[in-house]
Amino acid sequence: MAQLSPVLTQATPVLAARGEGVHLYDEDGRRYLDFTAGIGVTSTGHCHPRVVRAAQEQVATLIHGQYTTVMHRPLLRLTERLGEVLPEGLDALFYLNSGSEAVEAAIRLARHATGRQNIVVFHGSFHGRTMGAASLTTAGTKFRAGIGPLMPGAAVAPFPQAYRYGWSEEEATRFALRELDYLLATVSPAQDTAAFVVEPVLGEGGYIPAPPGFLEGLRERADRHGGLLIVDEVQTGFGRTGRFWGHEHADVRPDVLITAKGLASGFPLSAIAAPAELMGRAWPGSQGGTYGGNAVACAAALATLDVIQDEGLVANADAMGLRLRDGLRKVASAHPVIGDVRGRGLMLGSEFGTGGEPDPAAAQRAQREAAQRGLLLLTCGAYGNVVRMIPPLVVDAAQIDEAVQIWSEAVAAAVE
């Protein structure tokens, strides 16, 4: 009999039968609070009626219209609608299926547009598992070990991880920008550097927000040296951080924006956005793909935009994120094994460790205890010692409070 790859691991013991809003139900009907959202994907919750209806209607008319062969209306409408929420000037889009594919497309565009090879990324980044994207990923060795040689031209600079360094945010920012300048003087010459690629909040790297001054420093250096600023909004986009885009916490505009995950509420869809003049510098034939811009996924994305706007989900992510952060910090104050609680909006992490030493065992025990009590969570960070919470943007105050109560009990059980 065929089976799933034995290398695949499952973070929770749940065999999901159905989902509704912030909840998943197993085959026995047990309800779970899903604070994983499919790793930040089900932005409007599981099976939002408007997303379901849009997808059902589209399935009945056109499932797949390959967009370099024929055009279809959902793709055109989505492009128009995204133009309303994208940063000013980013008016050309290229659609793909996954975040990794979109990162690969952004790298290709940057190299074509600038005629330069090198890509600078930042320590703790996660940009995907495909070969080019994995070459830019330093969130953990598991994403790149044993598959080398990786893509050449990737250089890694420090990210301002204030908690890890034991510094203030301002000190960490000054250090990271100074070291970036040093990297440009010693490793990746500015004239050979095509782009800086950065997450507004490190995802797999431990849910560490980029300070506004850091992003603004990257923008200034990209302008000064003639390179591009590429913002990887795969996880931080579509309201997740309490702004529509995660980079909007700083006063910057990227040259290229990458989006996926919450874009279509669970349907595979990703995109890169750039000014039309910049996008036009991609070489002929360099953009394409069989499934990118799938009609059903585009219909779901249109409905997702409607729900986010009509239900005020960006503002809800901001308000509920503050409520969740306060609750997590109260739990942490009672348990010194949690050294830091951080994040933005509904993208929050609790880091386990004392005296600067990570404690992945305690984090994993707490994550498992939470699952047993009906709260689904994931871990992240280089050592797996950060427990992250990324509920759907439709979460309400009562559900936040329920999750915090379960988390409090789970942490107590994990460290007793």
Secondary structure, 3 states (H helix, E strand, C coil): CCCCCCCCCCCCCCCEEEEEECEEEECCCCEEEECCHHHHCCCCCECCHHHHHHHHHHHCCCCCCCCCCCCCHHHHHHHHHHCCCCCCCCCEEEEECCHHHHHHHHHHHHHHHHCCCEEEEECCCCCCCCHHHHHCCCCCHHHCCCCCCCCCCEEEECCCCHHHHCCCHHHHHHHHHHHHHHHHHHCCCHHHEEEEEECCEECCCCCEECCHHHHHHHHHHHHHHCCEEEEECCCCCCCCCCCCCHHHHCCCCCCEEEECHHHHCCCCCEEEEECHHHHCCCCCCCCCCCCCCCHHHHHHHHHHHHHHHHCCHHHHHHHHHHHHHHHHHHHHHHCCCEEEEEEECCEEEEEEEECCEECHHHHHHHHHHHHHCCEECEEECCCCCEEEECCCCCCCHHHHHHHHHHHHHHHHHHHC
